[in-house]
Amino acid sequence: METSTFLRTKTNSAVPDIAPGDTVRVSFRVREANRERVQTLQGLVVKIRHGGGGGSFTIRKVTYGVGVEHTFPFGSPFLEKVEVVRRGKVRRAKLYYIRRLSARESRLKERREKMAEATVSEMSASEGEQVGELGDSVGIEERA
């Protein structure tokens, strides 16, 4: 019998597809004494680990000059919501080199999605043609 049948974990629907370099906002439940509250943490995804236990992702945030890293399991019931704020353009799977960079040096370029970029350019081109045609006819009438 295989161990994968025993280690099958539930996937959390609150976690979208994320990749290293993405800036994410994670809302998770924190238990303090006898009460529970939701805390949000926004940071850069430094690493993603896929494995037998369902995997995890680590985010890094610099607060008051101190770097803080927090690791969240994908299947954690404490994860309320994960939002992708922006997608970063990186060429590594693990971004450990970010730890030794200053806040300004650690900024990443934004990754542009090909599908979204194509639809935006098509929409702007079609709107530009319509505005150009209307603008020419209006301009001729005003001048005459």
Sequence and secondary structure as in RCSB ss.txt:
>XXXX:A:sequence
METSTFLRTKTNSAVPDIAPGDTVRVSFRVREANRERVQTLQGLVVKIRHGGGGGSFTIRKVTYGVGVEHTFPFG
SPFLEKVEVVRRGKVRRAKLYYIRRLSARESRLKERREKMAEATVSEMSASEGEQVGELGDSVGIEERA
>XXXX:A:secstr
  GGGTS     TT     TT EEEEEEEEEETTEEEEEEEEEEEEEEE STT  EEEEEEEETTEEEEEEEETT
 TTEEEEEEEE B  S S  GGGGGS TTTT   B   HHHHHHHHHHHHHHHHHHHHHHHHHHHHHH 
